[in-house]
Amino acid sequence: MNSKISGWSFPVLRGVIVALALVAGAVAAPSPVHAASAFPSIRSWTIAGAFQDSSSVPGQFVRCVGSMKPRPDSIRVEARAASLRFLRDRAAEARPDFGGYRIYRMVNAPDTNYAVLVRRFSINPGSELTWSFSRVDAQGVDLICKNTVVHDSVVTFVDPDSNGSWQKVCRRRDSQGRCLSVGDSVFALIAPPGPHDGFKTWYSITYEKLNTTDQDYEDLFVPDTLDDFARCGTHGDRNTCPNLNNKLRNLAGPVEPTGGPTANLERVGVVPNPYRGGEVWDPSGANEVHFINLPTTATIKIYTVAGDLVRELHHSDTVRDFERWDLRSGANQQVASGIYIYRVESNVGGREFTFQNRMVIIR
C-alpha cells in the first residue's frame, strides 16, 4: 500500500528523496579544515509499525541490500514496533573520517542525556556485520554494490526487529553454558529492551568516527569553527568547539509504538490502573491514561459509579490500538480521585459489541 506521511505519498516522497540524494551526491567531499561550513545533517522520519523494504531484513546479515530487488512500500502492524527511515549523505560518507551511522532511542522526551544506542551501521574493522549497504565511490557521487551502481540511499531501521548489536553466540550449550564444540557459534543480533506500546519515542542519528589507533567506536567529532571560533571555549582551539555531529541535530519523532487494533473487546484495558498522580509517562504538567487493545473504531464512555457521564472519547485509527484520556471531564475539569466505570462500544462485522469495566484514579 502507499502510506502517507504529512500529506506525501511514498512514491512522491521517494522521488523527492532521489532528487535530494542526487544533489547531495554532486557535492564534493568536505576537507577536514572546512568541514564545519559544509557538514550535513541527516534527513530522517519515523513511522508507527514495521515499514517494509529491502534495507530492512530482520535478524539476517545481507552482504549488500542494494543488490536486492525492492519490495513494495508497506507497513506491517506489529506489537511495540516503530520504524525510522533516513537518507544517507554521500558527501559525509566520502569523508576520510566517516565510520558509519549510529541510532539512538529516547522515551517520553527528546532528552539526549538518556539516549540509548540501539543500532550501529559501521564500516569500522570488526563491525562488518553491521554494514550491509553499498559504498560511495571515490568521487562521492555513485553508490557502488558488487561493482554495480545501485540506489539504496534510503535506509529503514525497524525497532525492535533490527536493533541491537551483532554478537557471537553458541548454537548449542552444555549444562555449564559452554559451547558444545569448538567453532560451534554464530553471530546473532542481540537487542536491548523496548520500545514500549503507547510511549512517545524519539530517535537520533549521528555519524560514527572511523577508528584509527583505538577501537573506541565513538560519534564523529566535527567542531563548529564558524564565525572565527565564536562558539568555542578557546579561540583557535578546535577541541573546545561545539560538536556539529550531535544527537539533537538529527532528531526524528515522536512516534508511538503500538500492538495494532484488535476486534476482541474483552482485551480492552486501561493502563495504568490504578492511576496514581505523577506517573512516569505523564506529559509535563498534565496527566493521562491509555485505553489499550482497542479495535479500529470505538466509542469510550466514562461514568462515575453513580452513573453520571464524565467524558466520551471517539477512537478511529487503523494503526494504533490505544486512545488517551487526559483525566478531564467533558467540561474540561480535572476529575477527582475515585472509582470510574468505562464502557467501550464498537461495530465489528456489522454487529454492535460492548465491554464494561472499572478503573481507579488516585490523585
C-alpha positions as CSV (number, residue, x, y, z in Angstrom):
1,M,0.0,0.0,0.0
2,N,1.1,3.6,-0.5
3,S,1.1,5.0,3.0
4,K,1.3,8.8,3.6
5,I,3.3,11.0,5.8
6,S,2.3,14.6,6.3
7,G,0.4,14.6,3.0
8,W,3.2,13.0,1.0
9,S,2.6,9.6,-0.5
10,F,5.7,7.3,-0.5
11,P,6.0,7.2,-4.3
12,V,6.1,11.0,-4.4
13,L,8.4,11.1,-1.3
14,R,10.7,8.6,-2.9
15,G,11.1,10.9,-5.9
16,V,11.9,13.8,-3.7
17,I,14.4,11.7,-1.8
18,V,16.1,10.5,-5.0
19,A,16.4,14.2,-6.1
20,L,17.9,15.2,-2.8
21,A,20.3,12.3,-3.0
22,L,21.5,13.3,-6.4
23,V,22.1,16.8,-5.2
24,A,24.0,15.5,-2.2
25,G,26.0,13.2,-4.4
26,A,27.1,16.1,-6.6
27,V,28.7,17.9,-3.6
28,A,32.4,17.3,-3.2
29,A,33.5,15.7,0.0
30,P,34.4,18.4,2.5
31,S,38.0,18.7,3.7
32,P,38.6,18.4,7.5
33,V,39.6,22.1,7.6
34,H,36.3,23.4,6.1
35,A,34.0,20.6,7.5
36,A,32.0,22.9,9.7
37,S,30.7,25.0,6.9
38,A,29.5,22.1,4.8
39,F,28.8,19.4,7.4
40,P,25.3,17.9,6.6
41,S,22.5,16.9,9.0
42,I,20.7,13.6,8.4
43,R,17.2,13.8,6.9
44,S,15.0,11.3,8.7
45,W,11.4,10.5,9.7
46,T,9.5,8.0,11.8
47,I,6.6,5.6,11.3
48,A,4.4,3.6,13.7
49,G,4.6,-0.1,12.8
50,A,7.2,-2.1,10.8
51,F,8.0,-0.4,7.5
52,Q,9.0,-3.0,4.9
53,D,11.6,-2.5,2.2
54,S,14.8,-4.2,1.0
55,S,17.0,-2.4,3.6
56,S,15.0,-4.0,6.4
57,V,15.8,-7.7,6.7
58,P,15.0,-8.7,10.3
59,G,17.6,-10.8,12.0
60,Q,19.6,-11.5,8.9
61,F,23.0,-10.5,7.6
62,V,22.9,-9.5,3.9
63,R,26.1,-8.7,2.0
64,C,24.5,-5.8,0.1
65,V,20.9,-4.9,0.2
66,G,21.5,-2.7,-2.9
67,S,21.6,-5.9,-4.9
68,M,18.2,-7.0,-3.8
69,K,15.0,-6.2,-5.6
70,P,13.0,-3.5,-3.8
71,R,9.9,-4.7,-2.0
72,P,6.6,-2.7,-2.3
73,D,6.3,0.0,0.3
74,S,4.1,-1.3,3.1
75,I,3.6,-1.1,6.9
76,R,3.1,-4.2,8.9
77,V,1.3,-3.6,12.2
78,E,3.5,-5.2,14.8
79,A,3.4,-5.1,18.6
80,R,5.7,-2.4,20.0
81,A,7.3,-1.6,16.7
82,A,8.5,1.7,15.2
83,S,10.4,2.4,12.1
84,L,13.0,5.0,11.4
85,R,13.9,5.9,7.8
86,F,16.9,8.1,6.9
87,L,18.6,9.4,3.8
88,R,22.3,8.6,3.5
89,D,24.5,11.5,2.8
90,R,27.1,10.8,0.1
91,A,29.3,13.8,0.9
92,A,29.5,12.7,4.5
93,E,30.3,9.0,3.6
94,A,33.1,10.2,1.2
95,R,34.9,11.8,4.1
96,P,38.1,10.0,5.2
97,D,37.0,10.0,8.8
98,F,33.5,8.6,8.2
99,G,32.9,5.3,10.1
100,G,29.2,4.7,9.8
101,Y,25.8,5.7,11.4
102,R,24.7,5.3,15.0
103,I,21.0,5.2,16.0
104,Y,19.9,6.2,19.5
105,R,16.4,5.9,21.2
106,M,14.8,8.2,23.7
107,V,11.5,7.7,25.5
108,N,9.0,10.2,27.0
109,A,11.0,13.2,25.9
110,P,13.8,14.0,23.4
111,D,16.4,14.2,26.2
112,T,19.7,13.1,24.7
113,N,21.1,12.6,28.2
114,Y,19.0,9.4,28.3
115,A,19.6,8.3,24.7
116,V,20.2,4.6,24.4
117,L,22.3,3.3,21.5
118,V,20.1,0.7,19.7
119,R,22.0,0.1,16.4
120,R,25.2,0.8,14.5
121,F,25.7,0.7,10.8
122,S,29.5,0.8,10.7
123,I,32.4,0.3,8.3
124,N,34.9,0.1,11.1
125,P,37.1,-3.0,11.1
126,G,35.4,-5.7,13.2
127,S,31.9,-4.3,12.5
128,E,31.4,-5.8,9.1
129,L,28.2,-7.5,10.1
130,T,26.5,-4.1,10.9
131,W,27.0,-2.7,7.4
132,S,25.0,-4.2,4.5
133,F,24.8,-1.3,2.2
134,S,26.7,0.0,-0.9
135,R,29.7,2.2,-0.6
136,V,30.3,5.7,-2.1
137,D,32.8,5.8,-5.0
138,A,36.0,7.9,-4.9
139,Q,34.2,10.9,-6.4
140,G,31.4,10.8,-3.8
141,V,28.7,10.5,-6.5
142,D,27.6,6.9,-7.1
143,L,26.6,4.2,-4.6
144,I,28.5,1.0,-5.7
145,C,27.5,-2.5,-4.8
146,K,29.3,-5.5,-6.3
147,N,30.8,-3.2,-8.9
148,T,27.4,-2.0,-9.9
149,V,25.7,1.4,-9.4
150,V,22.7,0.8,-7.1
151,H,20.1,3.1,-5.4
152,D,19.9,2.1,-1.7
153,S,20.3,5.7,-0.4
154,V,17.3,5.4,1.9
155,V,17.8,3.1,5.0
156,T,15.0,1.6,7.0
157,F,15.6,0.7,10.6
158,V,12.8,-1.2,12.4
159,D,12.8,-1.2,16.2
160,P,12.9,-3.8,17.7
161,D,13.3,-6.1,14.6
162,S,16.6,-4.8,13.5
163,N,18.0,-3.2,16.7
164,G,20.8,-4.4,18.9
165,S,24.4,-5.4,18.2
166,W,25.9,-8.4,16.4
167,Q,27.4,-10.8,19.0
168,K,28.8,-14.3,18.8
169,V,26.5,-16.9,20.4
170,C,26.7,-20.7,20.7
171,R,24.3,-22.8,18.6
172,R,24.2,-25.4,21.4
173,R,25.3,-25.2,25.0
174,D,26.1,-27.8,27.6
175,S,24.8,-27.7,31.2
176,Q,27.6,-25.2,32.1
177,G,26.5,-22.8,29.4
178,R,29.6,-23.6,27.3
179,C,29.6,-24.2,23.5
180,L,29.4,-27.9,22.9
181,S,32.2,-27.9,20.3
182,V,34.9,-25.6,19.1
183,G,33.6,-23.2,16.4
184,D,30.0,-24.1,17.2
185,S,28.9,-20.5,17.3
186,V,27.1,-18.0,15.1
187,F,26.6,-14.2,15.0
188,A,23.2,-13.1,16.3
189,L,21.6,-9.7,16.7
190,I,21.1,-9.1,20.5
191,A,18.6,-6.4,21.1
192,P,18.2,-4.1,24.2
193,P,14.7,-3.9,25.7
194,G,11.9,-1.8,24.2
195,P,10.4,0.1,22.6
196,H,7.1,0.1,24.6
197,D,3.5,0.4,23.4
198,G,2.0,3.9,23.7
199,F,5.1,5.7,24.9
200,K,6.3,8.6,22.8
201,T,9.6,7.6,21.3
202,W,12.3,9.7,19.6
203,Y,15.3,8.6,17.6
204,S,18.5,10.3,16.8
205,I,21.2,9.5,14.2
206,T,24.8,10.5,14.3
207,Y,27.8,9.8,12.2
208,E,30.3,7.3,13.7
209,K,34.0,8.1,13.7
210,L,36.4,5.9,11.7
211,N,38.7,4.2,14.2
212,T,42.4,5.0,13.8
213,T,44.6,3.9,16.7
214,D,41.9,3.0,19.3
215,Q,38.8,0.8,18.8
216,D,36.6,3.3,20.6
217,Y,33.6,3.4,18.3
218,E,32.6,7.0,19.1
219,D,30.5,9.7,17.5
220,L,32.4,11.7,14.9
221,F,33.6,15.0,16.3
222,V,33.0,17.9,13.9
223,P,33.9,21.2,15.6
224,D,31.8,24.2,14.8
225,T,34.6,26.7,13.9
226,L,32.3,29.2,12.0
227,D,32.5,32.9,12.7
228,D,36.1,32.7,13.7
229,F,35.7,30.2,16.6
230,A,33.0,32.4,18.1
231,R,31.2,29.4,19.7
232,C,34.3,27.7,21.0
233,G,35.6,27.9,24.5
234,T,39.1,28.9,23.4
235,H,39.8,30.9,20.3
236,G,41.6,28.7,17.7
237,D,41.3,25.5,19.8
238,R,39.0,23.2,17.8
239,N,38.7,20.8,20.7
240,T,36.8,23.4,22.7
241,C,34.2,23.9,19.9
242,P,30.6,22.5,20.0
243,N,30.2,19.3,18.0
244,L,28.1,19.7,14.8
245,N,27.5,16.0,14.8
246,N,25.2,15.9,17.8
247,K,22.1,14.0,18.7
248,L,19.7,17.0,18.7
249,R,20.8,18.0,15.2
250,N,19.5,14.8,13.8
251,L,16.3,14.1,15.8
252,A,13.2,12.3,14.5
253,G,9.9,11.7,16.2
254,P,7.9,11.3,18.3
255,V,6.4,8.0,17.2
256,E,4.2,5.8,19.3
257,P,4.8,2.0,19.0
258,T,1.6,0.0,19.1
259,G,0.3,-3.5,19.2
260,G,-2.2,-2.8,16.5
261,P,-6.0,-2.8,16.6
262,T,-7.9,-5.9,17.8
263,A,-11.5,-6.8,17.3
264,N,-11.8,-8.6,20.7
265,L,-13.3,-6.1,23.1
266,E,-12.6,-8.3,26.1
267,R,-8.9,-7.5,25.7
268,V,-9.6,-3.7,26.2
269,G,-7.9,-2.4,29.3
270,V,-6.7,0.8,31.0
271,V,-3.0,1.5,31.8
272,P,-2.1,2.3,34.4
273,N,-4.9,1.0,36.6
274,P,-5.0,2.2,39.3
275,Y,-3.7,5.6,38.1
276,R,-1.6,7.4,40.7
277,G,-0.7,11.1,40.3
278,G,2.6,11.8,38.7
279,E,3.1,8.6,36.6
280,V,6.4,8.5,34.8
281,W,4.7,8.7,31.4
282,D,2.6,11.8,32.2
283,P,3.2,14.8,29.9
284,S,4.8,17.7,31.6
285,G,2.2,19.5,33.7
286,A,-0.6,17.1,32.7
287,N,-2.0,13.6,33.4
288,E,-3.2,10.8,31.2
289,V,-4.2,7.1,31.0
290,H,-4.4,4.9,27.9
291,F,-7.3,2.7,26.8
292,I,-5.4,-0.1,25.1
293,N,-6.2,-3.1,22.7
294,L,-8.9,-1.1,21.0
295,P,-10.5,-2.1,17.6
296,T,-10.0,0.3,14.6
297,T,-13.1,2.3,15.6
298,A,-14.7,2.6,19.1
299,T,-16.5,4.9,21.4
300,I,-15.4,5.1,25.0
301,K,-17.8,6.4,27.7
302,I,-16.5,7.1,31.2
303,Y,-19.0,7.3,34.1
304,T,-19.0,7.8,37.8
305,V,-20.2,5.0,40.0
306,A,-23.4,7.0,40.3
307,G,-23.9,6.7,36.6
308,D,-23.1,10.2,35.5
309,L,-21.3,10.6,32.2
310,V,-17.9,12.2,32.7
311,R,-16.4,12.0,29.3
312,E,-16.9,10.5,25.8
313,L,-13.9,9.6,23.6
314,H,-14.0,8.6,20.0
315,H,-11.3,6.3,18.6
316,S,-10.6,5.9,14.9
317,D,-7.1,4.6,14.0
318,T,-6.0,1.8,11.6
319,V,-2.5,1.5,13.2
320,R,-2.6,2.5,16.9
321,D,-4.6,0.3,19.3
322,F,-4.9,2.9,22.1
323,E,-6.6,6.2,23.0
324,R,-5.5,8.8,25.5
325,W,-7.7,10.3,28.3
326,D,-6.3,13.4,29.9
327,L,-8.3,12.8,33.1
328,R,-10.6,15.7,32.4
329,S,-14.3,15.8,32.1
330,G,-16.4,16.9,29.2
331,A,-16.4,20.4,30.8
332,N,-12.6,20.4,30.8
333,Q,-12.4,20.0,34.6
334,Q,-9.9,17.6,36.3
335,V,-11.7,14.5,37.6
336,A,-11.4,13.7,41.3
337,S,-10.0,10.6,42.9
338,G,-12.3,7.6,42.9
339,I,-13.7,4.6,41.0
340,Y,-14.9,5.1,37.4
341,I,-16.8,2.9,35.0
342,Y,-15.7,2.8,31.4
343,R,-17.8,1.4,28.6
344,V,-16.4,0.6,25.1
345,E,-18.8,0.3,22.2
346,S,-17.8,-0.8,18.7
347,N,-19.3,-2.1,15.5
348,V,-17.5,-5.3,14.4
349,G,-18.6,-7.0,11.2
350,G,-21.9,-5.2,11.2
351,R,-22.8,-6.1,14.8
352,E,-22.7,-3.9,17.9
353,F,-20.5,-5.0,20.7
354,T,-19.9,-3.5,24.2
355,F,-17.5,-4.1,27.0
356,Q,-17.5,-2.6,30.5
357,N,-15.1,-2.5,33.4
358,R,-13.8,-0.3,36.2
359,M,-10.8,1.9,36.7
360,V,-9.3,3.7,39.8
361,I,-7.9,7.2,39.9
362,I,-5.8,8.3,42.9
363,R,-4.7,11.9,43.0
